[in-house]
Amino acid sequence: RNLVRHWLRRQGFLAPTAMHLDQVLAQVMREPQSNRAVIRWTGTEVCRYRDELMARKPRAEPDARWKTDWSPPEALEIPGVGTLRVEPSRGDGLSRERIAHAPLRVGLRQGGEICRLPGREHHHKLKKLLQEAGIPPWERKRLPLVYVNGELAAIGDRWVCEPYAAREGEAGWKLRLEPA
């Protein structure tokens, strides 16, 4: 009990009530089937993902229906998520040549998206990529997806899908997501 209180205070959060502290400790003791628990109180959320507890300030959920057109190198404000920016690169990021004359659209995850990563033979479900990377469920909703002509081209600043990945020495746009 004291360790959890101390851990929260060191991060600048308010101490939990006895009820909230009991809920946090109950989540710590549970088996993994409840690995997505969130306990909330004023100014604080304690989340469990896999075998870790994470404390954070509550954030509003982004609107999953949000979509917009985008023209790099312009920065793009994504409500409830942050700012998507690009940096010039060589052999990394989105191929400037392959996206130069195509409409780019940015949206949030809907479910069912697939991507073939460079150097891999098969397509992968985005859900699997996110799980393998250990990205907590509450962060998955905040990854902007970049589409070229309606085809998934990039997943936030984490992955670029074939055939949109810049090849060695090719001019690219490296994506950077700055959280809100």
LOKE-88373 format. One record per residue (C-alpha): x, y, z; residue in one letter. Coordinates in steps of 0.02 Angstrom, whole numbers, plus 50000, padded with zeros to 5 digits. Layout:
residues N
REC,X,Y,Z,a
...
//
This chain:
residues 180
REC,50000,50000,50000,r
REC,50137,50121,50049,n
REC,50241,50078,49897,l
REC,50096,50118,49778,v
REC,50061,50283,49869,r
REC,50246,50330,49863,h
REC,50259,50282,49678,w
REC,50109,50393,49635,l
REC,50169,50541,49739,r
REC,50343,50535,49660,r
REC,50259,50555,49490,q
REC,50157,50703,49550,g
REC,49987,50617,49564,f
REC,49862,50633,49705,l
REC,49859,50490,49829,a
REC,49717,50369,49797,p
REC,49572,50346,49916,t
REC,49569,50183,50014,a
REC,49441,50115,49889,m
REC,49547,50161,49737,h
REC,49703,50091,49819,l
REC,49612,49927,49852,d
REC,49562,49920,49667,q
REC,49741,49952,49610,v
REC,49807,49815,49725,l
REC,49670,49695,49668,a
REC,49726,49723,49487,q
REC,49906,49687,49533,v
REC,49855,49521,49610,m
REC,49740,49464,49467,r
REC,49788,49346,49330,e
REC,49826,49417,49156,p
REC,49650,49394,49088,q
REC,49609,49566,49160,s
REC,49765,49646,49089,n
REC,49677,49803,49026,r
REC,49610,49870,49191,a
REC,49601,50057,49222,v
REC,49568,50134,49392,i
REC,49524,50320,49390,r
REC,49514,50459,49518,w
REC,49535,50647,49508,t
REC,49681,50689,49395,g
REC,49744,50509,49389,t
REC,49725,50347,49294,e
REC,49818,50190,49342,v
REC,49819,50065,49200,c
REC,49879,49887,49196,r
REC,49947,49815,49036,y
REC,50027,49645,49037,r
REC,50124,49642,49200,d
REC,50152,49829,49222,e
REC,50060,49969,49308,l
REC,50065,50140,49227,m
REC,50004,50303,49302,a
REC,49952,50444,49188,r
REC,49842,50598,49178,k
REC,49670,50561,49107,p
REC,49649,50605,48923,r
REC,49492,50619,48819,a
REC,49468,50481,48692,e
REC,49501,50537,48512,p
REC,49356,50532,48390,d
REC,49385,50370,48293,a
REC,49284,50441,48146,r
REC,49406,50585,48121,w
REC,49489,50591,47947,k
REC,49570,50726,47845,t
REC,49676,50755,47690,d
REC,49859,50794,47718,w
REC,50000,50873,47616,s
REC,50175,50849,47689,p
REC,50281,50941,47737,p
REC,50137,51033,47825,e
REC,50115,50986,48007,a
REC,49948,50905,48044,l
REC,49854,50935,48207,e
REC,49754,50780,48257,i
REC,49622,50821,48389,p
REC,49651,50726,48551,g
REC,49808,50644,48481,v
REC,49943,50772,48442,g
REC,50039,50838,48293,t
REC,50101,50734,48147,l
REC,50257,50807,48067,r
REC,50383,50751,47936,v
REC,50570,50772,47925,e
REC,50669,50752,47764,p
REC,50764,50587,47762,s
REC,50862,50470,47649,r
REC,50816,50286,47640,g
REC,50691,50303,47782,d
REC,50507,50345,47803,g
REC,50381,50370,47663,l
REC,50453,50377,47488,s
REC,50430,50555,47426,r
REC,50426,50493,47246,e
REC,50288,50366,47277,r
REC,50174,50486,47370,i
REC,50212,50643,47270,a
REC,50058,50644,47159,h
REC,49940,50539,47263,a
REC,49810,50602,47385,p
REC,49858,50570,47566,l
REC,49724,50544,47697,r
REC,49752,50525,47884,v
REC,49631,50440,48001,g
REC,49625,50338,48160,l
REC,49613,50151,48182,r
REC,49449,50069,48137,q
REC,49501,49886,48151,g
REC,49545,49760,48017,g
REC,49691,49859,47942,e
REC,49835,49761,47866,i
REC,50013,49808,47817,c
REC,50160,49720,47737,r
REC,50320,49783,47816,l
REC,50477,49804,47711,p
REC,50579,49644,47705,g
REC,50432,49533,47751,r
REC,50339,49422,47631,e
REC,50168,49423,47712,h
REC,50042,49552,47764,h
REC,50009,49573,47949,h
REC,49854,49630,48039,k
REC,49886,49796,48123,l
REC,49815,49725,48284,k
REC,49953,49592,48286,k
REC,50091,49719,48249,l
REC,50031,49828,48392,l
REC,50022,49681,48512,q
REC,50196,49619,48462,e
REC,50266,49794,48489,a
REC,50189,49799,48664,g
REC,50087,49955,48630,i
REC,49952,49970,48764,p
REC,49771,49970,48701,p
REC,49740,50151,48755,w
REC,49886,50209,48646,e
REC,49833,50107,48494,r
REC,49682,50221,48472,k
REC,49798,50371,48457,r
REC,49909,50310,48315,l
REC,49869,50405,48156,p
REC,49858,50299,48000,l
REC,49918,50375,47835,v
REC,49833,50314,47676,y
REC,49891,50339,47497,v
REC,49752,50316,47369,n
REC,49651,50227,47502,g
REC,49791,50102,47543,e
REC,49875,50098,47714,l
REC,50048,50173,47694,a
REC,50107,50215,47871,a
REC,50060,50181,48051,i
REC,50102,50334,48154,g
REC,50289,50357,48169,d
REC,50315,50170,48197,r
REC,50300,50081,48029,w
REC,50292,50115,47843,v
REC,50207,49985,47734,c
REC,50267,49920,47566,e
REC,50267,49987,47432,p
REC,50276,50160,47512,y
REC,50438,50139,47610,a
REC,50587,50239,47549,a
REC,50726,50127,47482,r
REC,50910,50147,47521,e
REC,50969,50319,47465,g
REC,50794,50373,47412,e
REC,50719,50537,47474,a
REC,50588,50508,47607,g
REC,50481,50590,47738,w
REC,50515,50523,47914,k
REC,50355,50537,48015,l
REC,50359,50609,48193,r
REC,50209,50607,48309,l
REC,50213,50736,48449,e
REC,50082,50689,48580,p
REC,49956,50822,48633,a
//
